[in-house]
Amino acid sequence: MAFSRILKTPYFLFLVSGILLGIGFVLPVLWVVSFFGILVFLLVVTKNTSFKKVVLGGWLAFTTKSLFATSMFFKVNPEAGLNLMLGHWENLFIFLYWVTVSLFLGSGGALLASGFWFLQKKINAKVLPFLFVILFIFSEVFGSLMFSILTFGVGATINTAYSLGYFGYLLAEHETLLQFARWGGVYILSALGAVLGYGLWLIFSLNSRLNFYKISGPFIAVLFFSASWSLVEDYKPSENKTVLIVDTTFTDTSSESMSDDIDIYKHEVIVEAVTFALSYEPDYLILPEGSYYNDGNLTPESAYKLFRFQTGDTKTVMIDVSPAFLTKNSATVRATIYDGVGKEGYGVDKQSLTPQGEFMPYIYIALLKTLGFSDLLEQIRSKLYYQPGPLFDQTLLPDYIPSVMFCFEGLDPKGVRKVIKGRESVPFVAHPVSHSWFDESEVLNHSLDTILKVQAVWNQVPVVSAGNMSEGALYSREGIKVTPEIVESGKDWKIGIINL
């Protein structure tokens, strides 16, 4: 009896709602059940008279959804990123970060639940669906805002950029629904999902359960089985340009048998890969984040002169990403663009940094101090000293040079939009990444694939990624992921070719 009462409590039903909303981020094949997550969410909100239970329950539902969406944190290996031996504390620190991030992202659920609870009592039923959709989108954006507050630190800003777990990305599993992203990116997909979920709730509320099953069953079945159907043609190159991608598998243990210095080893590997790549005379060559081909502290002009001396008079446009020191105790992540066409060098610095990966948020600094981990904190801060750099204007780049969107910047729904803003023509967006912390997490990789597809469709600009501990690919204007053909490989590197 006690267990049956638990099953009927609003908090348990909110938990079920969160599971339904989030399971698709871990098991993408189950994306269609997310609509029932909205159905259960609205049923519990409208049946409750307690405002407190509605607020806490909504928070619980969206926190649960976020726990699924950010579950790649369980693959984090601090030894790979920071060379820290945390022992039995490692899992505890990762767990606490995972939970706190999810709680802050989940705060949008409290806003959605309380807002709808109030609106459905005060507002005309005819306008309620429109207000729900607006509130739904705003609740996801609010969660992103709270994440930026949680992870605020040196060089960070308060923003709404972090979008892992947005409902619209689940709809992008359907190749036809993905095309709606052209009119507003993930925001329009979330709005569409909210409309469909609201419709299920409306049918359930206004009709008998038998009619509900008659309608919702075929509806979900059609969505599920038509997910791979597409109104767009298969990818066909149209620019007569070739892009070579260098992917690497660098970890802190990569150099154990070769060199005591991982940076030296990275440089040796990348030079070997670039030498092979340039022999193909590609139009573009994209290296992953943390490549170390040349010293990032060189000015772009000096770096290009060195590149030309090293490689001859190549006409390839190459993008290399390495750290560049700003002061003795701070650095930025810098993309050096070697323009073999215009015989110039350009630099672009990373503006959105990775919390806990490139800088330490203030709240976690305070937490470690309070818990007595001052020595550990100093070790971490001696490695996490990155800040946004001064080279951020990409409007000065020639039209034939791609814009650059760094690793963490891809999580921003407007990431591509920001880096192409002010440019009349862009061949594609280069997206160098490094996922060495995440041990090739399938959840992270699939989520990022989806995010990049949505951004490519919205902006009608292809995105080409090159990765460390990640597979590079092309994401076309139609939202198609194109895997490169591997043409060369060696120890810790491989080269893939893509035709634009």
Summary of the structure (lengths in Angstrom):
residues: 500
radius of gyration: 24.0
end to end distance: 63.4
largest distance: 79.9
contacts: 1747
relative contact order: 0.12
helix: 51%
strand: 15%
